[in-house]
Amino acid sequence: MNPVITIRIPSATVSTLEFARLEGYAVDTVRKMTQRGQLEAEPKRLQPGKKRVGGKTRILYARYKEKQVRANLGHSRFEIVIG
């Protein structure tokens, strides 16, 4: 029986700056990755009384790590611990 691998991440969603620090990328590279669709981001919502959406881009870090680990290990016998 194979043991389950545990991976710890700080939170399920992170900003572009936090993602860049965690993964060792430049912030501009992370922004380009989100614009090209290589990273999944939370959809921005229109605030009441506003005409345009705004705010920081929040990257779905848990989903990114899950895909990365599944591709590297070749199996899904792992768990991601948030916090």
Buried (B, 14 or more C-beta within 10 A) or exposed (E): EEEEEEBEBEEBBBBBEBBBEBBEBEEEBBBEBBEEEEBBBEEEEEEEEEEEEEEEBBBBBBBBBBEEBEEEEEEEEBEBEEE
